[in-house]
Amino acid sequence: MNDDSTPFSGLSPDLVLDAVEALGLETDGRLLALNSYENRVYQVGIEGSAPVIVKFYRPDRWSDGAILEEHDFSRELADREIPAVPPAIFGDRTLHRHRGFRYSVTPRRGGRSPELDDPDVLEWIGRLLGRMHAVGEMRPFQQRPTLDIASFGEEPRAYLLANGWLPKDLEDAYRSVSEHALAAVRACFERAGAFRRLRLHGDCHPGNMLWTDEGPHFVDFDDTRMGPAIQDLWMLLSGERAEMATQLGQVLAGYEDFRALDPRELHLLEALRTLRLLHYSAWIARRWNDPAFPSAFTWFGTQRYWQDRILELREQIAAMEEGPLPVF
């Protein structure tokens, strides 16, 4: 039905609808593919009720146990009235199988992107993240991974260089600048010292927060893992250094109502951004045989793409050497 290069080749519209109906729901035939590359996600219409969101997990990416830890974490948050959207339970289970695919069904929760230029919005999001992390540090994951330099930086860099993804005339430049960048990342982690790792959202960019009149709610915990709290904060920041310092202060004004941020983690902010940049390029490369990726990332692998990545890493080296953001 499918293989590693075309993991979703057997996932037809009929199979999606059949999977939903296998749980006892009556579909109305409406099916809308949503923007997702790592997994496949659909909005499915339900007779006489609101649509649901159906997520089919990429084969062999996570173990069943790791997926269930994701589900349990989002439900734990929801049970504590922190606005996360956990999968629905059918037959005492949240993870289901149909014709070789694993999937979950979640209630649809709409919303719009948060306005991150509004200080009140940043403070509100900070309060929710503080509450989330207060729950996240209560106990560790047992099967989800930890965000570390090896898996997010060293291994992705080695994969790209070993598998010929860079143009030959840029390979030496990338090899050198990425090595320098990783050395700067290690120095940042050394300066931070023994910080605490906790259960995180892990991919807390604005697209994974939806805003309504009642405020934001978090979606897509697929990348939840153990790591430093600052990982869920830095993606809210943008602009020049002074702007980011102001934004961080606004986030922390809400965050620290519920949990104190260890100031040593400020040393990690630009290091974590650097690791994400390295990991992102390797993620696209690893998925290139999936037909969804070449059509979505047409610019990947071009001369301009890798020139931009080299420049980006040079800028990150400078940012890491400048030291942690002051908090205004």
Beta strands, then each sheet from edge to edge (+ up, - down):
strand 1: 27-33
strand 2: 40-46
strand 3: 49-56
strand 4: 96-98
strand 5: 101-107
strand 6: 198-200
strand 7: 209-212
strand 8: 215-218
strand 9: 225-227
sheet 1: 1+ 2- 3+ 5- 4+
sheet 2: 6+ 9-
sheet 3: 7+ 8-
end
